[in-house]
């Protein structure tokens, strides 16, 4: 008696990975074993890079705030320390946006922190 393998279910599982691997280069898009490996590796990369994206954006905001602070004659760390001492609650994302797109508003914040 031949061995039963439930081929319809296996084909369905295989096609699921082949569909998800659409757009990959070479055999990774149409060979099940390679498609599955590449898809799972892609999920790992996506998970890792969601965390990395947050780190990269934070460093970008810090760079932009530092550039704005330098124009006002301060350093980034000095500006952030004075903002915290004054009790101003503004996050780095908003502060970086002001430094980049609204330099007058950023300058007002700096004057508020330094001036009084």
N, C-alpha and C positions, 0 to 999 in steps of 0.2 A: 504494500500500500504506500503510495507516495506521501511524502511529508507535506503537510498543509502549512502555508506560510502567510496566509491572509494578505495576499498581494494588494487588494484594493486599499486597505488601510495603510500599507507601507507606501504605496504610490501617493496617497493623500499627504502623508507626512513629508515625503520627499518634495512634492510639488510646493508645499508650504514654504520650504527653505529656498527652493529655486525661484519662486515668485519674489521673495524678500531680497534675494541677491541680484535682482535685475539691475543692470547698470554697472556691475563690477567688471573688471578687466579679465580677459582670457577665459580660462576654464572655470574660474571662480563663479561665473554666472550660470553655468549649465551642467556642472558635474556636482552631484549631490554632496559628496564628502567635502570637496573644496568649498562649495557654497555654504555648507553648514559651519565649517570652521571659520570662514571669513565673516559670516553674519554674526556669530558669537563673539568674535574678536571685535567686531564693530560695536556691539553692545557694551563691551568692556571699555572701549575707547570713549564711547559716548558718556558713560557714567563718570569716568575719570576726568574727561574734559569739561563736564558741567562744573566740577569743582575748580578746575584750572581757570575756567573763564572768569569766575568770581575773583580769583587772585589777580588775574591780569587786569581786570577792570579797576580793582582797587589801586593797583600800582599806577595805572594811567591817571586816575583821579588825583593821586598824590603828586604826580609829576606836574599836572596842570595847576594844582593849588600852589605848588612850590614856585612855578614860573610867575604866577600872579603875585605871590608874596615877595619874590625877589624884586619885582618892579616897584613894590612899595617899601623896599629896603629892609625886609625881614627874611627870615628863613622859614621853611615849612614847619619845622618843629617849634620854633618860637611863636609862630602864628597860632598853631593848634593849641599850644600851652596857654596862650593869652585868651583864646576863644573859650577854652574850658574854664579858666579862672574867672572869666566874666559871667559864666553860666549860660552862654549862648548855645542852644542845642540846634545845630545844623549838621547834617551828615556830609561826608566827603563828596558824595555824588552831586548833591545840590551845590555845594561850595565850588566844585570843579566846573559845573555848568555856568555858574555866575562868573567865575574867573575867565572862562573862555568866551561866553556869549554876551555877558552883561558886565563889562569891566567897571562901569560907574558904580553899580550896585556892590560889586566886590570891594571896590575902593571905600565905599561907605562902611562896610563891615570892618575893614581894616582900620579905618579912622575911629570907629566906635571902640574897637578893642584897644588900640594904641593910645588914643587921645584921652579917654577919660575913665 
